[in-house]
Amino acid sequence: MRDPRVVSQSPNCGRVCRVDRGDGNSSAKGTQFTEEKFGQAEKTELDAHFESLLARADSTKNWTEKILRQTEVLLQPNPSARVEEFLYEKLDRKVPSRVTNGELLAQYMAEAASELGPTTPYGKTLIKVAEAEKRLGAAERDFIHTASINFLTPLRNFLEGDWKTISKERRLLQNRRLDLDASKARLKKAKAAEAKATTVPDFQETRPRNYILSASASALWNDEVDKAEQELRVAQTEFDRQAEVTRLLLEGISSTHVNHLRCLHEFVESQTTYYAQCYRHMLDLQKQLGSSQGAIFPGTFVGTTEPTSPTLSSTSPTTAAATMPMGPSVADLAPPGEAALRLEEVAPPASGTRKARVLYDYEAADSSELALLADELITVYSLPGMDPDWLIGERGNKKGKVPVTYLELLS
């Protein structure tokens, strides 16, 4: 039986000449890939739009990985804990609940207060701070949980799902492209051999057998060209089909961007909520410590230290409060029960007042404070002896204390 790879027999030496058509096997693709690397073979180039889709997909994948890793560091700075969580996820097991640093600090402070004396000034303060740290730890836990679900999980799903599918189809497209270029190379070689075989034989040759063999070789090469052309058509069809499949997946990156944009908004919302909760907890703690400090250290006020030469350009709330015009002293007001009444009777200082824009909504804790709405303009000034983190605010005929951190003082 004839070896299908035999093409012709040399009329001069009788050696068997073979050509390996490859039929799309790994050997032909390997040869094509190697020759491309050395610049010895032609390569089918993709169109510019397709190349831009590939570049955008690669960029999306790379930046998604970086954002994912750094967000994991933000939410869990401990590398050992991150490795542990990664292993639990790979084993498809629930990650055990972990105490946050704030909750651990709260636990230590509470135990210290219990041992040092919960009725002492130091013990009482430790208890108050411990309660605030515990609330901060709970807020942090909620933030980590929300951010993991709404932001980290979608990023991981893209890298472990959609991107793996895209990578698989791109590898398949590369194989189809190598098959196509290998088929082109085989057809080119077959046509060159056919042209050489059809050259006019030397009729002065004393052995007529040579002419017969040349005619037989020409027929064989003609058949080889037909087969190579058929292989090329098949390879071109498969390449075009795979290119279209890959193109559709790459164009789907736009939908990925839209999904990641929505997740990013949710991450920002959860982070905003977390920091707002932290601010409220610390503001409450500051009020508690400020109200008890007068009893602990009579004759002193929280943050009464003022710079010797304050400037209006300073952005510090304490400095800003120190530069405000001063009115009657808080010590001149009535007892706490009548503070709201006497505060209404306080007149603005003779040296003038300042305007301020409200940055955030603020709900008054008691009748001595003024409720605020974001973006509204109010008149503010300070009173001697006041906590520098607070000012007196006026809006129409209403008056009350307002926190400096909620204001943008206007020049």
Buried (B, 14 or more C-beta within 10 A) or exposed (E): EEEEEEBBBEBEEEEEEEBEBBEBEEEBBEBBBEBBEEEEBEBEEBEEEBEEBBEBBBEBBEEBBEBBEEBBEEBBEEEEEBEBBEEEEEEEEEEEEBEBEBBBBBBEBBEBBEEEEBEEEEBBBBBBBBBBBBBBBBBBBBBBEBBBEBBBEBBBEBEEEBBEEBEEBBEBBBBBBBBBBBBBBBBEBBBEBBEEBBEEBEEEEEEEEBBEBBEBBBBBBBEBBEBBBEBBEBBBEBBEEBBEEBBEBBEBBEEBEEBBEEBBEBBEEBBEBBEEBBBEBBBBBBBBBBEBBEEEEEEEBBBEEEEEEBEEEBEEBBBBBBBBBBBBEBEEBEEEEEBBEBBEEBEBBEEEBBEBBBEBEBEEEEEBBBBBEEEEEBBBBBBEBBBBBBBBBBBEEEBBBBBBBBBEBEE
